[in-house]
Amino acid sequence: MFNIEKTNTISKSSTQDKQEFYNQLNTYLNDLISIETDWLAGISNASALLYLMLPHINWAGFYLYKGKELVYPLPPVFF
């Protein structure tokens, strides 16, 4: 398991800091997905992680399709 701390240390002027942040976020996402066997739990955890780690977004989630029909998501949860 791993420890995730919410951070807002990305400098808009520092490409290297952004790259390091997104590399770490990618590692967290891969770790979450690799340990989860249920696809719905996996995308739920991924949404929560993205919302936690990207403080300037107001929603993180996935739109799902059954065949050609869009399955509407539940309303987003705001903290």
mmCIF file of the N, C-alpha and C atoms, coordinates in Angstrom:
data_MODEL
# 
_entry.id   MODEL 
# 
loop_
_atom_site.group_PDB 
_atom_site.id 
_atom_site.type_symbol 
_atom_site.label_atom_id 
_atom_site.label_alt_id 
_atom_site.label_comp_id 
_atom_site.label_asym_id 
_atom_site.label_entity_id 
_atom_site.label_seq_id 
_atom_site.pdbx_PDB_ins_code 
_atom_site.Cartn_x 
_atom_site.Cartn_y 
_atom_site.Cartn_z 
_atom_site.occupancy 
_atom_site.B_iso_or_equiv 
_atom_site.pdbx_formal_charge 
_atom_site.auth_seq_id 
_atom_site.auth_comp_id 
_atom_site.auth_asym_id 
_atom_site.auth_atom_id 
_atom_site.pdbx_PDB_model_num 
ATOM 1   N N  . MET A 1 1  ? 0.838   -1.170 0.000   1.00 0.00 ? 1  MET A N  1 
ATOM 2   C CA . MET A 1 1  ? 0.000   0.000  0.000   1.00 0.00 ? 1  MET A CA 1 
ATOM 3   C C  . MET A 1 1  ? 0.885   1.237  0.000   1.00 0.00 ? 1  MET A C  1 
ATOM 4   N N  . PHE A 1 2  ? 0.306   2.365  -0.305  1.00 0.00 ? 2  PHE A N  1 
ATOM 5   C CA . PHE A 1 2  ? 1.074   3.590  -0.391  1.00 0.00 ? 2  PHE A CA 1 
ATOM 6   C C  . PHE A 1 2  ? 0.340   4.714  0.314   1.00 0.00 ? 2  PHE A C  1 
ATOM 7   N N  . ASN A 1 3  ? 1.057   5.757  0.638   1.00 0.00 ? 3  ASN A N  1 
ATOM 8   C CA . ASN A 1 3  ? 0.498   6.902  1.329   1.00 0.00 ? 3  ASN A CA 1 
ATOM 9   C C  . ASN A 1 3  ? 0.395   8.059  0.347   1.00 0.00 ? 3  ASN A C  1 
ATOM 10  N N  . ILE A 1 4  ? -0.780  8.672  0.267   1.00 0.00 ? 4  ILE A N  1 
ATOM 11  C CA . ILE A 1 4  ? -0.997  9.794  -0.637  1.00 0.00 ? 4  ILE A CA 1 
ATOM 12  C C  . ILE A 1 4  ? -1.291  11.030 0.196   1.00 0.00 ? 4  ILE A C  1 
ATOM 13  N N  . GLU A 1 5  ? -0.594  12.094 -0.098  1.00 0.00 ? 5  GLU A N  1 
ATOM 14  C CA . GLU A 1 5  ? -0.845  13.360 0.577   1.00 0.00 ? 5  GLU A CA 1 
ATOM 15  C C  . GLU A 1 5  ? -1.260  14.386 -0.458  1.00 0.00 ? 5  GLU A C  1 
ATOM 16  N N  . LYS A 1 6  ? -2.328  15.124 -0.146  1.00 0.00 ? 6  LYS A N  1 
ATOM 17  C CA . LYS A 1 6  ? -2.763  16.173 -1.060  1.00 0.00 ? 6  LYS A CA 1 
ATOM 18  C C  . LYS A 1 6  ? -1.709  17.266 -1.086  1.00 0.00 ? 6  LYS A C  1 
ATOM 19  N N  . THR A 1 7  ? -1.347  17.654 -2.278  1.00 0.00 ? 7  THR A N  1 
ATOM 20  C CA . THR A 1 7  ? -0.300  18.651 -2.422  1.00 0.00 ? 7  THR A CA 1 
ATOM 21  C C  . THR A 1 7  ? -0.692  19.667 -3.472  1.00 0.00 ? 7  THR A C  1 
ATOM 22  N N  . ASN A 1 8  ? -0.229  20.844 -3.313  1.00 0.00 ? 8  ASN A N  1 
ATOM 23  C CA . ASN A 1 8  ? -0.466  21.901 -4.286  1.00 0.00 ? 8  ASN A CA 1 
ATOM 24  C C  . ASN A 1 8  ? 0.859   22.600 -4.554  1.00 0.00 ? 8  ASN A C  1 
ATOM 25  N N  . THR A 1 9  ? 1.874   21.818 -4.854  1.00 0.00 ? 9  THR A N  1 
ATOM 26  C CA . THR A 1 9  ? 3.222   22.356 -4.982  1.00 0.00 ? 9  THR A CA 1 
ATOM 27  C C  . THR A 1 9  ? 3.684   22.506 -6.423  1.00 0.00 ? 9  THR A C  1 
ATOM 28  N N  . ILE A 1 10 ? 2.783   22.346 -7.376  1.00 0.00 ? 10 ILE A N  1 
ATOM 29  C CA . ILE A 1 10 ? 3.197   22.451 -8.771  1.00 0.00 ? 10 ILE A CA 1 
ATOM 30  C C  . ILE A 1 10 ? 3.301   23.919 -9.157  1.00 0.00 ? 10 ILE A C  1 
ATOM 31  N N  . SER A 1 11 ? 4.463   24.275 -9.618  1.00 0.00 ? 11 SER A N  1 
ATOM 32  C CA . SER A 1 11 ? 4.684   25.640 -10.074 1.00 0.00 ? 11 SER A CA 1 
ATOM 33  C C  . SER A 1 11 ? 4.381   25.703 -11.562 1.00 0.00 ? 11 SER A C  1 
ATOM 34  N N  . LYS A 1 12 ? 3.603   26.691 -11.977 1.00 0.00 ? 12 LYS A N  1 
ATOM 35  C CA . LYS A 1 12 ? 3.271   26.818 -13.391 1.00 0.00 ? 12 LYS A CA 1 
ATOM 36  C C  . LYS A 1 12 ? 4.510   27.070 -14.239 1.00 0.00 ? 12 LYS A C  1 
ATOM 37  N N  . SER A 1 13 ? 5.544   27.602 -13.642 1.00 0.00 ? 13 SER A N  1 
ATOM 38  C CA . SER A 1 13 ? 6.743   27.919 -14.411 1.00 0.00 ? 13 SER A CA 1 
ATOM 39  C C  . SER A 1 13 ? 7.740   26.766 -14.461 1.00 0.00 ? 13 SER A C  1 
ATOM 40  N N  . SER A 1 14 ? 7.496   25.729 -13.697 1.00 0.00 ? 14 SER A N  1 
ATOM 41  C CA . SER A 1 14 ? 8.463   24.641 -13.626 1.00 0.00 ? 14 SER A CA 1 
ATOM 42  C C  . SER A 1 14 ? 7.950   23.394 -14.339 1.00 0.00 ? 14 SER A C  1 
ATOM 43  N N  . THR A 1 15 ? 8.454   23.168 -15.529 1.00 0.00 ? 15 THR A N  1 
ATOM 44  C CA . THR A 1 15 ? 8.065   21.994 -16.299 1.00 0.00 ? 15 THR A CA 1 
ATOM 45  C C  . THR A 1 15 ? 8.516   20.721 -15.612 1.00 0.00 ? 15 THR A C  1 
ATOM 46  N N  . GLN A 1 16 ? 9.688   20.743 -15.006 1.00 0.00 ? 16 GLN A N  1 
ATOM 47  C CA . GLN A 1 16 ? 10.203  19.553 -14.329 1.00 0.00 ? 16 GLN A CA 1 
ATOM 48  C C  . GLN A 1 16 ? 9.311   19.174 -13.148 1.00 0.00 ? 16 GLN A C  1 
ATOM 49  N N  . ASP A 1 17 ? 8.864   20.160 -12.356 1.00 0.00 ? 17 ASP A N  1 
ATOM 50  C CA . ASP A 1 17 ? 7.966   19.874 -11.242 1.00 0.00 ? 17 ASP A CA 1 
ATOM 51  C C  . ASP A 1 17 ? 6.662   19.257 -11.736 1.00 0.00 ? 17 ASP A C  1 
ATOM 52  N N  . LYS A 1 18 ? 6.119   19.795 -12.828 1.00 0.00 ? 18 LYS A N  1 
ATOM 53  C CA . LYS A 1 18 ? 4.890   19.244 -13.398 1.00 0.00 ? 18 LYS A CA 1 
ATOM 54  C C  . LYS A 1 18 ? 5.113   17.808 -13.848 1.00 0.00 ? 18 LYS A C  1 
ATOM 55  N N  . GLN A 1 19 ? 6.216   17.569 -14.521 1.00 0.00 ? 19 GLN A N  1 
ATOM 56  C CA . GLN A 1 19 ? 6.514   16.226 -15.008 1.00 0.00 ? 19 GLN A CA 1 
ATOM 57  C C  . GLN A 1 19 ? 6.637   15.252 -13.847 1.00 0.00 ? 19 GLN A C  1 
ATOM 58  N N  . GLU A 1 20 ? 7.325   15.650 -12.792 1.00 0.00 ? 20 GLU A N  1 
ATOM 59  C CA . GLU A 1 20 ? 7.470   14.789 -11.616 1.00 0.00 ? 20 GLU A CA 1 
ATOM 60  C C  . GLU A 1 20 ? 6.115   14.516 -10.970 1.00 0.00 ? 20 GLU A C  1 
ATOM 61  N N  . PHE A 1 21 ? 5.276   15.551 -10.865 1.00 0.00 ? 21 PHE A N  1 
ATOM 62  C CA . PHE A 1 21 ? 3.943   15.395 -10.287 1.00 0.00 ? 21 PHE A CA 1 
ATOM 63  C C  . PHE A 1 21 ? 3.120   14.391 -11.087 1.00 0.00 ? 21 PHE A C  1 
ATOM 64  N N  . TYR A 1 22 ? 3.070   14.568 -12.404 1.00 0.00 ? 22 TYR A N  1 
ATOM 65  C CA . TYR A 1 22 ? 2.260   13.682 -13.235 1.00 0.00 ? 22 TYR A CA 1 
ATOM 66  C C  . TYR A 1 22 ? 2.846   12.272 -13.304 1.00 0.00 ? 22 TYR A C  1 
ATOM 67  N N  . ASN A 1 23 ? 4.152   12.144 -13.234 1.00 0.00 ? 23 ASN A N  1 
ATOM 68  C CA . ASN A 1 23 ? 4.756   10.807 -13.143 1.00 0.00 ? 23 ASN A CA 1 
ATOM 69  C C  . ASN A 1 23 ? 4.320   10.111 -11.858 1.00 0.00 ? 23 ASN A C  1 
ATOM 70  N N  . GLN A 1 24 ? 4.316   10.842 -10.743 1.00 0.00 ? 24 GLN A N  1 
ATOM 71  C CA . GLN A 1 24 ? 3.886   10.277 -9.467  1.00 0.00 ? 24 GLN A CA 1 
ATOM 72  C C  . GLN A 1 24 ? 2.395   9.942  -9.496  1.00 0.00 ? 24 GLN A C  1 
ATOM 73  N N  . LEU A 1 25 ? 1.589   10.826 -10.067 1.00 0.00 ? 25 LEU A N  1 
ATOM 74  C CA . LEU A 1 25 ? 0.154   10.569 -10.194 1.00 0.00 ? 25 LEU A CA 1 
ATOM 75  C C  . LEU A 1 25 ? -0.087  9.314  -11.028 1.00 0.00 ? 25 LEU A C  1 
ATOM 76  N N  . ASN A 1 26 ? 0.657   9.163  -12.092 1.00 0.00 ? 26 ASN A N  1 
ATOM 77  C CA . ASN A 1 26 ? 0.551   7.976  -12.935 1.00 0.00 ? 26 ASN A CA 1 
ATOM 78  C C  . ASN A 1 26 ? 0.909   6.715  -12.152 1.00 0.00 ? 26 ASN A C  1 
ATOM 79  N N  . THR A 1 27 ? 1.947   6.796  -11.330 1.00 0.00 ? 27 THR A N  1 
ATOM 80  C CA . THR A 1 27 ? 2.335   5.659  -10.490 1.00 0.00 ? 27 THR A CA 1 
ATOM 81  C C  . THR A 1 27 ? 1.213   5.299  -9.529  1.00 0.00 ? 27 THR A C  1 
ATOM 82  N N  . TYR A 1 28 ? 0.623   6.305  -8.877  1.00 0.00 ? 28 TYR A N  1 
ATOM 83  C CA . TYR A 1 28 ? -0.491  6.058  -7.957  1.00 0.00 ? 28 TYR A CA 1 
ATOM 84  C C  . TYR A 1 28 ? -1.663  5.389  -8.677  1.00 0.00 ? 28 TYR A C  1 
ATOM 85  N N  . LEU A 1 29 ? -2.009  5.917  -9.866  1.00 0.00 ? 29 LEU A N  1 
ATOM 86  C CA . LEU A 1 29 ? -3.128  5.341  -10.619 1.00 0.00 ? 29 LEU A CA 1 
ATOM 87  C C  . LEU A 1 29 ? -2.847  3.893  -11.010 1.00 0.00 ? 29 LEU A C  1 
ATOM 88  N N  . ASN A 1 30 ? -1.649  3.629  -11.493 1.00 0.00 ? 30 ASN A N  1 
ATOM 89  C CA . ASN A 1 30 ? -1.293  2.256  -11.861 1.00 0.00 ? 30 ASN A CA 1 
ATOM 90  C C  . ASN A 1 30 ? -1.354  1.326  -10.663 1.00 0.00 ? 30 ASN A C  1 
ATOM 91  N N  . ASP A 1 31 ? -0.878  1.794  -9.511  1.00 0.00 ? 31 ASP A N  1 
ATOM 92  C CA . ASP A 1 31 ? -0.928  0.971  -8.300  1.00 0.00 ? 31 ASP A CA 1 
ATOM 93  C C  . ASP A 1 31 ? -2.363  0.686  -7.887  1.00 0.00 ? 31 ASP A C  1 
ATOM 94  N N  . LEU A 1 32 ? -3.222  1.707  -7.933  1.00 0.00 ? 32 LEU A N  1 
ATOM 95  C CA . LEU A 1 32 ? -4.628  1.506  -7.573  1.00 0.00 ? 32 LEU A CA 1 
ATOM 96  C C  . LEU A 1 32 ? -5.303  0.499  -8.495  1.00 0.00 ? 32 LEU A C  1 
ATOM 97  N N  . ILE A 1 33 ? -5.089  0.660  -9.775  1.00 0.00 ? 33 ILE A N  1 
ATOM 98  C CA . ILE A 1 33 ? -5.744  -0.204 -10.753 1.00 0.00 ? 33 ILE A CA 1 
ATOM 99  C C  . ILE A 1 33 ? -5.216  -1.631 -10.675 1.00 0.00 ? 33 ILE A C  1 
ATOM 100 N N  . SER A 1 34 ? -3.936  -1.784 -10.412 1.00 0.00 ? 34 SER A N  1 
ATOM 101 C CA . SER A 1 34 ? -3.342  -3.125 -10.406 1.00 0.00 ? 34 SER A CA 1 
ATOM 102 C C  . SER A 1 34 ? -3.804  -3.978 -9.230  1.00 0.00 ? 34 SER A C  1 
ATOM 103 N N  . ILE A 1 35 ? -4.212  -3.351 -8.113  1.00 0.00 ? 35 ILE A N  1 
ATOM 104 C CA . ILE A 1 35 ? -4.627  -4.146 -6.951  1.00 0.00 ? 35 ILE A CA 1 
ATOM 105 C C  . ILE A 1 35 ? -6.134  -4.365 -6.901  1.00 0.00 ? 35 ILE A C  1 
ATOM 106 N N  . GLU A 1 36 ? -6.893  -3.708 -7.768  1.00 0.00 ? 36 GLU A N  1 
ATOM 107 C CA . GLU A 1 36 ? -8.351  -3.811 -7.733  1.00 0.00 ? 36 GLU A CA 1 
ATOM 108 C C  . GLU A 1 36 ? -8.845  -4.760 -8.813  1.00 0.00 ? 36 GLU A C  1 
ATOM 109 N N  . THR A 1 37 ? -9.691  -5.716 -8.436  1.00 0.00 ? 37 THR A N  1 
ATOM 110 C CA . THR A 1 37 ? -10.208 -6.678 -9.406  1.00 0.00 ? 37 THR A CA 1 
ATOM 111 C C  . THR A 1 37 ? -11.580 -6.283 -9.945  1.00 0.00 ? 37 THR A C  1 
ATOM 112 N N  . ASP A 1 38 ? -12.272 -5.397 -9.263  1.00 0.00 ? 38 ASP A N  1 
ATOM 113 C CA . ASP A 1 38 ? -13.586 -4.953 -9.716  1.00 0.00 ? 38 ASP A CA 1 
ATOM 114 C C  . ASP A 1 38 ? -13.432 -3.658 -10.512 1.00 0.00 ? 38 ASP A C  1 
ATOM 115 N N  . TRP A 1 39 ? -13.890 -3.652 -11.760 1.00 0.00 ? 39 TRP A N  1 
ATOM 116 C CA . TRP A 1 39 ? -13.668 -2.499 -12.628 1.00 0.00 ? 39 TRP A CA 1 
ATOM 117 C C  . TRP A 1 39 ? -14.362 -1.240 -12.111 1.00 0.00 ? 39 TRP A C  1 
ATOM 118 N N  . LEU A 1 40 ? -15.563 -1.383 -11.540 1.00 0.00 ? 40 LEU A N  1 
ATOM 119 C CA . LEU A 1 40 ? -16.274 -0.209 -11.047 1.00 0.00 ? 40 LEU A CA 1 
ATOM 120 C C  . LEU A 1 40 ? -15.563 0.399  -9.836  1.00 0.00 ? 40 LEU A C  1 
ATOM 121 N N  . ALA A 1 41 ? -15.089 -0.441 -8.949  1.00 0.00 ? 41 ALA A N  1 
ATOM 122 C CA . ALA A 1 41 ? -14.307 0.050  -7.811  1.00 0.00 ? 41 ALA A CA 1 
ATOM 123 C C  . ALA A 1 41 ? -13.021 0.713  -8.307  1.00 0.00 ? 41 ALA A C  1 
ATOM 124 N N  . GLY A 1 42 ? -12.423 0.150  -9.345  1.00 0.00 ? 42 GLY A N  1 
ATOM 125 C CA . GLY A 1 42 ? -11.191 0.717  -9.902  1.00 0.00 ? 42 GLY A CA 1 
ATOM 126 C C  . GLY A 1 42 ? -11.389 2.120  -10.446 1.00 0.00 ? 42 GLY A C  1 
ATOM 127 N N  . ILE A 1 43 ? -12.448 2.324  -11.241 1.00 0.00 ? 43 ILE A N  1 
ATOM 128 C CA . ILE A 1 43 ? -12.652 3.669  -11.787 1.00 0.00 ? 43 ILE A CA 1 
ATOM 129 C C  . ILE A 1 43 ? -13.144 4.636  -10.709 1.00 0.00 ? 43 ILE A C  1 
ATOM 130 N N  . SER A 1 44 ? -13.836 4.117  -9.703  1.00 0.00 ? 44 SER A N  1 
ATOM 131 C CA . SER A 1 44 ? -14.244 4.972  -8.575  1.00 0.00 ? 44 SER A CA 1 
ATOM 132 C C  . SER A 1 44 ? -13.022 5.460  -7.811  1.00 0.00 ? 44 SER A C  1 
ATOM 133 N N  . ASN A 1 45 ? -12.109 4.557  -7.537  1.00 0.00 ? 45 ASN A N  1 
ATOM 134 C CA . ASN A 1 45 ? -10.871 4.934  -6.845  1.00 0.00 ? 45 ASN A CA 1 
ATOM 135 C C  . ASN A 1 45 ? -10.033 5.887  -7.688  1.00 0.00 ? 45 ASN A C  1 
ATOM 136 N N  . ALA A 1 46 ? -9.981  5.637  -8.994  1.00 0.00 ? 46 ALA A N  1 
ATOM 137 C CA . ALA A 1 46 ? -9.224  6.524  -9.884  1.00 0.00 ? 46 ALA A CA 1 
ATOM 138 C C  . ALA A 1 46 ? -9.829  7.927  -9.877  1.00 0.00 ? 46 ALA A C  1 
ATOM 139 N N  . SER A 1 47 ? -11.159 8.021  -9.911  1.00 0.00 ? 47 SER A N  1 
ATOM 140 C CA . SER A 1 47 ? -11.828 9.328  -9.857  1.00 0.00 ? 47 SER A CA 1 
ATOM 141 C C  . SER A 1 47 ? -11.504 10.059 -8.567  1.00 0.00 ? 47 SER A C  1 
ATOM 142 N N  . ALA A 1 48 ? -11.561 9.329  -7.458  1.00 0.00 ? 48 ALA A N  1 
ATOM 143 C CA . ALA A 1 48 ? -11.264 9.938  -6.156  1.00 0.00 ? 48 ALA A CA 1 
ATOM 144 C C  . ALA A 1 48 ? -9.822  10.434 -6.103  1.00 0.00 ? 48 ALA A C  1 
ATOM 145 N N  . LEU A 1 49 ? -8.900  9.642  -6.632  1.00 0.00 ? 49 LEU A N  1 
ATOM 146 C CA . LEU A 1 49 ? -7.495  10.046 -6.633  1.00 0.00 ? 49 LEU A CA 1 
ATOM 147 C C  . LEU A 1 49 ? -7.283  11.295 -7.486  1.00 0.00 ? 49 LEU A C  1 
ATOM 148 N N  . LEU A 1 50 ? -7.865  11.322 -8.676  1.00 0.00 ? 50 LEU A N  1 
ATOM 149 C CA . LEU A 1 50 ? -7.722  12.492 -9.541  1.00 0.00 ? 50 LEU A CA 1 
ATOM 150 C C  . LEU A 1 50 ? -8.292  13.739 -8.874  1.00 0.00 ? 50 LEU A C  1 
ATOM 151 N N  . TYR A 1 51 ? -9.457  13.591 -8.241  1.00 0.00 ? 51 TYR A N  1 
ATOM 152 C CA . TYR A 1 51 ? -10.073 14.730 -7.559  1.00 0.00 ? 51 TYR A CA 1 
ATOM 153 C C  . TYR A 1 51 ? -9.204  15.214 -6.397  1.00 0.00 ? 51 TYR A C  1 
ATOM 154 N N  . LEU A 1 52 ? -8.606  14.277 -5.694  1.00 0.00 ? 52 LEU A N  1 
ATOM 155 C CA . LEU A 1 52 ? -7.748  14.617 -4.558  1.00 0.00 ? 52 LEU A CA 1 
ATOM 156 C C  . LEU A 1 52 ? -6.466  15.318 -5.000  1.00 0.00 ? 52 LEU A C  1 
ATOM 157 N N  . MET A 1 53 ? -5.848  14.816 -6.036  1.00 0.00 ? 53 MET A N  1 
ATOM 158 C CA . MET A 1 53 ? -4.523  15.282 -6.430  1.00 0.00 ? 53 MET A CA 1 
ATOM 159 C C  . MET A 1 53 ? -4.534  16.494 -7.361  1.00 0.00 ? 53 MET A C  1 
ATOM 160 N N  . LEU A 1 54 ? -5.667  16.783 -7.968  1.00 0.00 ? 54 LEU A N  1 
ATOM 161 C CA . LEU A 1 54 ? -5.759  17.919 -8.886  1.00 0.00 ? 54 LEU A CA 1 
ATOM 162 C C  . LEU A 1 54 ? -6.697  18.959 -8.278  1.00 0.00 ? 54 LEU A C  1 
ATOM 163 N N  . PRO A 1 55 ? -6.172  19.828 -7.423  1.00 0.00 ? 55 PRO A N  1 
ATOM 164 C CA . PRO A 1 55 ? -7.019  20.713 -6.625  1.00 0.00 ? 55 PRO A CA 1 
ATOM 165 C C  . PRO A 1 55 ? -7.800  21.756 -7.419  1.00 0.00 ? 55 PRO A C  1 
ATOM 166 N N  . HIS A 1 56 ? -7.442  22.009 -8.651  1.00 0.00 ? 56 HIS A N  1 
ATOM 167 C CA . HIS A 1 56 ? -8.119  23.056 -9.410  1.00 0.00 ? 56 HIS A CA 1 
ATOM 168 C C  . HIS A 1 56 ? -9.266  22.521 -10.264 1.00 0.00 ? 56 HIS A C  1 
ATOM 169 N N  . ILE A 1 57 ? -9.558  21.236 -10.170 1.00 0.00 ? 57 ILE A N  1 
ATOM 170 C CA . ILE A 1 57 ? -10.697 20.697 -10.910 1.00 0.00 ? 57 ILE A CA 1 
ATOM 171 C C  . ILE A 1 57 ? -11.897 20.617 -9.976  1.00 0.00 ? 57 ILE A C  1 
ATOM 172 N N  . ASN A 1 58 ? -13.094 20.664 -10.551 1.00 0.00 ? 58 ASN A N  1 
ATOM 173 C CA . ASN A 1 58 ? -14.284 20.602 -9.710  1.00 0.00 ? 58 ASN A CA 1 
ATOM 174 C C  . ASN A 1 58 ? -15.063 19.299 -9.883  1.00 0.00 ? 58 ASN A C  1 
ATOM 175 N N  . TRP A 1 59 ? -14.579 18.407 -10.735 1.00 0.00 ? 59 TRP A N  1 
ATOM 176 C CA . TRP A 1 59 ? -15.240 17.126 -10.941 1.00 0.00 ? 59 TRP A CA 1 
ATOM 177 C C  . TRP A 1 59 ? -14.246 16.169 -11.577 1.00 0.00 ? 59 TRP A C  1 
ATOM 178 N N  . ALA A 1 60 ? -14.281 14.927 -11.153 1.00 0.00 ? 60 ALA A N  1 
ATOM 179 C CA . ALA A 1 60 ? -13.460 13.884 -11.777 1.00 0.00 ? 60 ALA A CA 1 
ATOM 180 C C  . ALA A 1 60 ? -14.307 12.629 -11.842 1.00 0.00 ? 60 ALA A C  1 
ATOM 181 N N  . GLY A 1 61 ? -14.421 12.051 -13.012 1.00 0.00 ? 61 GLY A N  1 
ATOM 182 C CA . GLY A 1 61 ? -15.233 10.851 -13.143 1.00 0.00 ? 61 GLY A CA 1 
ATOM 183 C C  . GLY A 1 61 ? -15.170 10.300 -14.548 1.00 0.00 ? 61 GLY A C  1 
ATOM 184 N N  . PHE A 1 62 ? -16.007 9.324  -14.785 1.00 0.00 ? 62 PHE A N  1 
ATOM 185 C CA . PHE A 1 62 ? -16.048 8.640  -16.066 1.00 0.00 ? 62 PHE A CA 1 
ATOM 186 C C  . PHE A 1 62 ? -17.488 8.570  -16.544 1.00 0.00 ? 62 PHE A C  1 
ATOM 187 N N  . TYR A 1 63 ? -17.696 8.691  -17.835 1.00 0.00 ? 63 TYR A N  1 
ATOM 188 C CA . TYR A 1 63 ? -18.996 8.432  -18.432 1.00 0.00 ? 63 TYR A CA 1 
ATOM 189 C C  . TYR A 1 63 ? -18.944 7.028  -18.997 1.00 0.00 ? 63 TYR A C  1 
ATOM 190 N N  . LEU A 1 64 ? -19.961 6.251  -18.703 1.00 0.00 ? 64 LEU A N  1 
ATOM 191 C CA . LEU A 1 64 ? -19.984 4.851  -19.102 1.00 0.00 ? 64 LEU A CA 1 
ATOM 192 C C  . LEU A 1 64 ? -21.063 4.615  -20.153 1.00 0.00 ? 64 LEU A C  1 
ATOM 193 N N  . TYR A 1 65 ? -20.792 3.681  -21.039 1.00 0.00 ? 65 TYR A N  1 
ATOM 194 C CA . TYR A 1 65 ? -21.748 3.283  -22.059 1.00 0.00 ? 65 TYR A CA 1 
ATOM 195 C C  . TYR A 1 65 ? -22.108 1.821  -21.873 1.00 0.00 ? 65 TYR A C  1 
ATOM 196 N N  . LYS A 1 66 ? -23.386 1.499  -22.082 1.00 0.00 ? 66 LYS A N  1 
ATOM 197 C CA . LYS A 1 66 ? -23.851 0.116  -22.217 1.00 0.00 ? 66 LYS A CA 1 
ATOM 198 C C  . LYS A 1 66 ? -24.267 -0.008 -23.666 1.00 0.00 ? 66 LYS A C  1 
ATOM 199 N N  . GLY A 1 67 ? -23.471 -0.734 -24.422 1.00 0.00 ? 67 GLY A N  1 
ATOM 200 C CA . GLY A 1 67 ? -23.715 -0.777 -25.857 1.00 0.00 ? 67 GLY A CA 1 
ATOM 201 C C  . GLY A 1 67 ? -23.490 0.611  -26.420 1.00 0.00 ? 67 GLY A C  1 
ATOM 202 N N  . LYS A 1 68 ? -24.540 1.183  -27.020 1.00 0.00 ? 68 LYS A N  1 
ATOM 203 C CA . LYS A 1 68 ? -24.438 2.536  -27.568 1.00 0.00 ? 68 LYS A CA 1 
ATOM 204 C C  . LYS A 1 68 ? -25.136 3.566  -26.685 1.00 0.00 ? 68 LYS A C  1 
ATOM 205 N N  . GLU A 1 69 ? -25.617 3.139  -25.528 1.00 0.00 ? 69 GLU A N  1 
ATOM 206 C CA . GLU A 1 69 ? -26.362 4.031  -24.645 1.00 0.00 ? 69 GLU A CA 1 
ATOM 207 C C  . GLU A 1 69 ? -25.481 4.551  -23.512 1.00 0.00 ? 69 GLU A C  1 
ATOM 208 N N  . LEU A 1 70 ? -25.524 5.864  -23.332 1.00 0.00 ? 70 LEU A N  1 
ATOM 209 C CA . LEU A 1 70 ? -24.781 6.487  -22.246 1.00 0.00 ? 70 LEU A CA 1 
ATOM 210 C C  . LEU A 1 70 ? -25.497 6.208  -20.934 1.00 0.00 ? 70 LEU A C  1 
ATOM 211 N N  . VAL A 1 71 ? -24.754 5.705  -19.965 1.00 0.00 ? 71 VAL A N  1 
ATOM 212 C CA . VAL A 1 71 ? -25.283 5.488  -18.625 1.00 0.00 ? 71 VAL A CA 1 
ATOM 213 C C  . VAL A 1 71 ? -24.891 6.715  -17.821 1.00 0.00 ? 71 VAL A C  1 
ATOM 214 N N  . TYR A 1 72 ? -25.863 7.498  -17.439 1.00 0.00 ? 72 TYR A N  1 
ATOM 215 C CA . TYR A 1 72 ? -25.567 8.746  -16.734 1.00 0.00 ? 72 TYR A CA 1 
ATOM 216 C C  . TYR A 1 72 ? -24.994 8.470  -15.360 1.00 0.00 ? 72 TYR A C  1 
ATOM 217 N N  . PRO A 1 73 ? -23.945 9.196  -15.014 1.00 0.00 ? 73 PRO A N  1 
ATOM 218 C CA . PRO A 1 73 ? -23.338 8.996  -13.691 1.00 0.00 ? 73 PRO A CA 1 
ATOM 219 C C  . PRO A 1 73 ? -24.191 9.631  -12.605 1.00 0.00 ? 73 PRO A C  1 
ATOM 220 N N  . LEU A 1 74 ? -23.952 9.207  -11.391 1.00 0.00 ? 74 LEU A N  1 
ATOM 221 C CA . LEU A 1 74 ? -24.580 9.873  -10.261 1.00 0.00 ? 74 LEU A CA 1 
ATOM 222 C C  . LEU A 1 74 ? -24.027 11.285 -10.170 1.00 0.00 ? 74 LEU A C  1 
ATOM 223 N N  . PRO A 1 75 ? -24.770 12.199 -9.572  1.00 0.00 ? 75 PRO A N  1 
ATOM 224 C CA . PRO A 1 75 ? -24.222 13.556 -9.420  1.00 0.00 ? 75 PRO A CA 1 
ATOM 225 C C  . PRO A 1 75 ? -22.900 13.513 -8.666  1.00 0.00 ? 75 PRO A C  1 
ATOM 226 N N  . PRO A 1 76 ? -21.970 14.376 -9.030  1.00 0.00 ? 76 PRO A N  1 
ATOM 227 C CA . PRO A 1 76 ? -20.673 14.384 -8.345  1.00 0.00 ? 76 PRO A CA 1 
ATOM 228 C C  . PRO A 1 76 ? -20.825 14.771 -6.877  1.00 0.00 ? 76 PRO A C  1 
ATOM 229 N N  . VAL A 1 77 ? -19.921 14.288 -6.086  1.00 0.00 ? 77 VAL A N  1 
ATOM 230 C CA . VAL A 1 77 ? -19.902 14.614 -4.666  1.00 0.00 ? 77 VAL A CA 1 
ATOM 231 C C  . VAL A 1 77 ? -18.914 15.756 -4.467  1.00 0.00 ? 77 VAL A C  1 
ATOM 232 N N  . PHE A 1 78 ? -19.343 16.788 -3.807  1.00 0.00 ? 78 PHE A N  1 
ATOM 233 C CA . PHE A 1 78 ? -18.471 17.927 -3.532  1.00 0.00 ? 78 PHE A CA 1 
ATOM 234 C C  . PHE A 1 78 ? -18.136 17.945 -2.059  1.00 0.00 ? 78 PHE A C  1 
ATOM 235 N N  . PHE A 1 79 ? -16.901 18.213 -1.745  1.00 0.00 ? 79 PHE A N  1 
ATOM 236 C CA . PHE A 1 79 ? -16.448 18.238 -0.357  1.00 0.00 ? 79 PHE A CA 1 
ATOM 237 C C  . PHE A 1 79 ? -16.308 19.650 0.123   1.00 0.00 ? 79 PHE A C  1 
# 
